[in-house]
Amino acid sequence: MLLAIDAGNTNIVFAVHDGHAWRGNWRVATQSQRTSDEYGVWLLALLQHAGLRPSDIDKAVIGTVVPAALYHLRRLCREWFTVEPLVVRASLNWGFEIRVDRPDEVGADRLLNALAAHQRYHGPLIVIDFGTATTFDVVDADGAYLGGAIAPGINLSIEALHQAAARLPRIGIGRPQSVIGRDTVPAMQSGIYWGYVGLIEGLVTRIQAEYGAPLKVVATGGLAPLFAGATMAIQYTDADLTLDGLRLLVERNPCPVFSHERSRASEHEQA
């Protein structure tokens, strides 16, 4: 079975795929200094609850946009599951071109989303990922990654509004009943929510015009369903897009062979 690890700025998702379906999917807040032993104790309890054993895991893959977390996640795979993880990077075999100026600077999650979206929906398309940042990524008809746009994430925007304006409270995200708020909190909720809908529609329209042809639009991330229901700009929502990208990448790239020498050497590795 495959252990897939998607380490984002806010959460780290651990998931197990048995070759046919995802058997479990768990998340924990990202803390770059959390040790491999802390991850191990937590994850083994969840595996047991799902009827899985550490020995069921025979390969692993790590995609991360948090370099400082990689050291402990790699040690988790080596020491708790005796597997050497495949670490996502631009130089792997993606099966498509990465047509940007600096491929090594593209976030792992953006390439993984492009891989999975093209496999499932075919191009050309736009992938919108509602994470710590909201990313818009363009995939060509042949699957090539063309780049995109990065905007502040919705929760980041809410927190910035609260921190910068002394009299504005911290609010939760939700779809307001009306655009015109008749009190401070409803007005903030309207500005955040409908402002983001405007951001989505505006960027999709501009990307379509620049690309010069219709593009399918796929949304992923925890808040994707909340926004997809408010605009015709989004045609599909797919919660497992990044995880499926990890799975597909392993199909194209064999995982490294585990060795005890490499595991012992990890004691001296730098994150």
Buried (B, 14 or more C-beta within 10 A) or exposed (E): BBBBBBBBBBBBBBBBBEEEEBBBBBBBEBEBEBEBEBBBEBBBEBBEEEEBEBEBBEBBBBBBBBEEBBBBBBBBBBEBBBBBBBBBEBEBEBBBEBEBEEBEEBBBBBBBBBBBBBBBBEBBBBBBBBBBBBBBBBBBEEBBBBEBBEBBBBBBBBBEBBEEEEEBEEBEBEEBEEEEBEEEEBBBBBBBBBEBBEBBBEBBEEBBEEBEEEBBBBBBBBBBEBBBEBBEBBBBBBBBBBBBBBBBBBEEBEBBEBEEEBBEEBEEEEE
